[in-house]
Amino acid sequence: MKKKVHIIGGGLAGCELAYQLSLNNIFTHIYEMRPKVRTDAHQTGHLSELVCSNSFRSDDSVYNAVGLLHEELRLSNSLIMEAADKNKVPAGSALAVDRDMFSEYIDTKIKSNKYIKVINKEITSLKIFNDDIVVIATGPLTSKKLSEEIEKITSKKSLDFFDAIAPIVYYESIDMDIAWKQSRYDKGDGDDYINCPLTKFEYFKLIENIKNSPKTEFKNFENTPFFESCLPIEEMIRRGPETLRYGPLKPVGLTNKHSNEKPYAVVQLRQDNKLGTLYNIVGFQTKMTYGAQKNVFKNIPGLQNAKFARFGGLHRNTFIKSPKVLDKYLRLRTNKNIFFAGQITGVEGYVESTAIGNLLARILSSIILNKKFISAPKSTAHGSLHKHITKNANVNTFQPMNINFGIIDSFNENIKVKGKERKALKTRKAIKDFKNWIKKQTN
Ligand SMILES: Cc1cc2nc3c(=O)[nH]c(=O)nc-3n(C[C@H](O)[C@H](O)[C@H](O)COP(=O)(O)OP(=O)(O)OC[C@H]3O[C@@H](n4cnc5c(N)ncnc54)[C@H](O)[C@@H]3O)c2cc1C
């Protein structure tokens, strides 16, 4: 068994894939263009850098689909989950990480793995790989030249949409005589978020200020749809002045410890690093210019002296029409040596992209080791994502997908159980089926 796998992109999917293959003694080369060639969002040269939020979202594996995906990854000995668990910071019921420690951890693990070689190089053409196995795991910010190559080989126009980044402020610059620490409904440690209270007047002034502020022009992205789960704040406001108050700024489950007056809305900040020196403003991904962000955010009570470690921004996202161009092995229907993994396959999010890396590792292991590949059961979060991108999604309306209970096909949908109980039933079945699936692969 001499086959080597070339992985383009040392992000979450590429690293998980290489690591999982190494557990089967399969050699890989990871080609990562950073730090030589930069993207618009990454800041370092580390492998698996998180470009925006430091959160892997809910860690509740009983009632939440992303929490279920965490659990399935842990059952697969996922490197990304190991790094997240080892470098986590307080975030209520969510799993959030110190982003630098997280990516440094992965960087060290990958670079010291004898089965993996990291080559810092931008890949612009696939010809150099001849007939070897190649995996494209270059993510939402795939470099321009490689995007052009992908368009050529898929003979389908890749799609783009916006992805947005929220600003980060230094903790010491937040006025804690106005803001207070508390998680909604005291979840997690009870005080994982910093809350800034807004009166009705302050709330509507904030909305007006955001509306009237100068925005960065994105001419190349005109007519590009937004990703619904990560909308820029301007887009939320465009949908109605109260949208934020019923979304990230909802004032429920919180008690202002400095005042008896009930806030009309609450801006929340989530810890961004282990030291607790950085906090990101939840839901404030924005396309306002940097100057405007400074002016607008200083009107939020508690942030009047805020110092910014990073401003918010908007970026392109690239993905292929997977249901049309990929087969069930996540490889091109037209070229059996070219595989795809991660967000470029049309999943969305850190955890989902990692899961596709994990899935592809199992597919490639079976091909290289000449074993029968058994698909992950459709009742599992892994299996649902796999089915969604290769089969179930409508190719004409195909948009990147987060994991959710709607795509997990566990049992006859007419079953009477509803609400939380139904979710718990689905997660219980998923974990059981996933364990069996993993067991079958080791037999
Ligand atoms: C602006 C923005 C904000 C986001 N916010 C969030 C968020 O808050 N939460 C969330 O869960 N997800 C978010 N995402 C999505 C998240 O970034 C992805 O889900 C995840 O990083 C995808 O993992 P991946 O391994 O597929 O790609 P990545 O992690 O992006 O890794 C791809 C790697 O490929 C490299 N690369 C690109 N082109 C080449 C080339 N030609 N040659 C060699 N190397 C190359 C890149 O440098 C990068 O390191 C955001 C994405 C963007 C763009």
The ligand as an SDF file (V2000), in Angstrom:
LIG
                    3D

 53 58  0  0  0  0  0  0  0  0999 V2000
  -15.6880   35.6460    6.5290 C   0  0  0  0  0  0  0  0  0  0  0  0
  -16.0680   34.3310    7.0650 C   0  0  0  0  0  0  0  0  0  0  0  0
  -16.6580   34.2060    8.3090 C   0  0  0  0  0  0  0  0  0  0  0  0
  -17.0210   32.9470    8.8090 C   0  0  0  0  0  0  0  0  0  0  0  0
  -17.5640   32.8430   10.0530 N   0  0  0  0  0  0  0  0  0  0  0  0
  -17.8260   31.6230   10.5710 C   0  0  0  0  0  0  0  0  0  0  0  0
  -18.3120   31.4790   11.9030 C   0  0  0  0  0  0  0  0  0  0  0  0
  -18.4880   32.4530   12.6050 O   0  0  0  0  0  0  0  0  0  0  0  0
  -18.5790   30.2250   12.3760 N   0  0  0  0  0  0  0  0  0  0  0  0
  -18.3840   29.1210   11.6140 C   0  0  0  0  0  0  0  0  0  0  0  0
  -18.6270   27.9910   12.0940 O   0  0  0  0  0  0  0  0  0  0  0  0
  -17.9110   29.2200   10.3600 N   0  0  0  0  0  0  0  0  0  0  0  0
  -17.6430   30.4470    9.8200 C   0  0  0  0  0  0  0  0  0  0  0  0
  -17.1710   30.5770    8.5500 N   0  0  0  0  0  0  0  0  0  0  0  0
  -17.0120   29.3570    7.7900 C   0  0  0  0  0  0  0  0  0  0  0  0
  -15.7110   28.6740    8.1960 C   0  0  0  0  0  0  0  0  0  0  0  0
  -14.6520   29.5210    7.9350 O   0  0  0  0  0  0  0  0  0  0  0  0
  -15.5960   27.4070    7.4300 C   0  0  0  0  0  0  0  0  0  0  0  0
  -16.6990   26.5970    7.7270 O   0  0  0  0  0  0  0  0  0  0  0  0
  -14.3790   26.5790    7.7500 C   0  0  0  0  0  0  0  0  0  0  0  0
  -13.2250   27.3040    7.9540 O   0  0  0  0  0  0  0  0  0  0  0  0
  -14.2100   25.6790    6.5630 C   0  0  0  0  0  0  0  0  0  0  0  0
  -13.1710   24.7800    6.7530 O   0  0  0  0  0  0  0  0  0  0  0  0
  -12.3760   24.3150    5.4870 P   0  0  0  0  0  0  0  0  0  0  0  0
  -11.3050   23.4220    5.9740 O   0  0  0  0  0  0  0  0  0  0  0  0
  -13.2940   23.8470    4.4560 O   0  0  0  0  0  0  0  0  0  0  0  0
  -11.7310   25.6880    4.9250 O   0  0  0  0  0  0  0  0  0  0  0  0
  -10.6690   26.6350    5.6560 P   0  0  0  0  0  0  0  0  0  0  0  0
  -10.6690   26.4470    7.0940 O   0  0  0  0  0  0  0  0  0  0  0  0
  -10.9130   28.0010    5.0970 O   0  0  0  0  0  0  0  0  0  0  0  0
   -9.2780   26.0810    5.0810 O   0  0  0  0  0  0  0  0  0  0  0  0
   -8.9340   26.1760    3.7280 C   0  0  0  0  0  0  0  0  0  0  0  0
   -7.4500   26.4440    3.6280 C   0  0  0  0  0  0  0  0  0  0  0  0
   -7.0640   26.3820    2.2640 O   0  0  0  0  0  0  0  0  0  0  0  0
   -6.0780   27.3640    2.0160 C   0  0  0  0  0  0  0  0  0  0  0  0
   -6.0850   27.6330    0.5690 N   0  0  0  0  0  0  0  0  0  0  0  0
   -7.0130   28.2940   -0.1840 C   0  0  0  0  0  0  0  0  0  0  0  0
   -6.6720   28.2630   -1.4930 N   0  0  0  0  0  0  0  0  0  0  0  0
   -5.5040   27.5690   -1.5740 C   0  0  0  0  0  0  0  0  0  0  0  0
   -4.6510   27.1790   -2.6560 C   0  0  0  0  0  0  0  0  0  0  0  0
   -4.9370   27.5060   -3.9240 N   0  0  0  0  0  0  0  0  0  0  0  0
   -3.5220   26.4720   -2.3890 N   0  0  0  0  0  0  0  0  0  0  0  0
   -3.2010   26.1280   -1.1060 C   0  0  0  0  0  0  0  0  0  0  0  0
   -3.9660   26.4810   -0.0480 N   0  0  0  0  0  0  0  0  0  0  0  0
   -5.1190   27.1650   -0.2800 C   0  0  0  0  0  0  0  0  0  0  0  0
   -6.5120   28.5280    2.8950 C   0  0  0  0  0  0  0  0  0  0  0  0
   -5.4240   29.3600    3.1910 O   0  0  0  0  0  0  0  0  0  0  0  0
   -7.0510   27.8190    4.1290 C   0  0  0  0  0  0  0  0  0  0  0  0
   -6.0860   27.6580    5.1280 O   0  0  0  0  0  0  0  0  0  0  0  0
  -16.8040   31.8070    8.0210 C   0  0  0  0  0  0  0  0  0  0  0  0
  -16.2010   31.9260    6.7620 C   0  0  0  0  0  0  0  0  0  0  0  0
  -15.8390   33.1750    6.2790 C   0  0  0  0  0  0  0  0  0  0  0  0
  -15.1930   33.2780    4.9430 C   0  0  0  0  0  0  0  0  0  0  0  0
  1  2  1  0
  2  3  1  0
  2 52  2  0
  3  4  2  0
  4  5  1  0
  4 50  1  0
  5  6  2  0
  6  7  1  0
  6 13  1  0
  7  8  2  0
  7  9  1  0
  9 10  1  0
 10 11  2  0
 10 12  1  0
 12 13  2  0
 13 14  1  0
 14 15  1  0
 14 50  1  0
 15 16  1  0
 16 17  1  0
 16 18  1  0
 18 19  1  0
 18 20  1  0
 20 21  1  0
 20 22  1  0
 22 23  1  0
 23 24  1  0
 24 25  2  0
 24 26  1  0
 24 27  1  0
 27 28  1  0
 28 29  2  0
 28 30  1  0
 28 31  1  0
 31 32  1  0
 32 33  1  0
 33 34  1  0
 33 48  1  0
 34 35  1  0
 35 36  1  0
 35 46  1  0
 36 37  1  0
 36 45  1  0
 37 38  2  0
 38 39  1  0
 39 40  1  0
 39 45  2  0
 40 41  1  0
 40 42  2  0
 42 43  1  0
 43 44  2  0
 44 45  1  0
 46 47  1  0
 46 48  1  0
 48 49  1  0
 50 51  2  0
 51 52  1  0
 52 53  1  0
M  END
$$$$
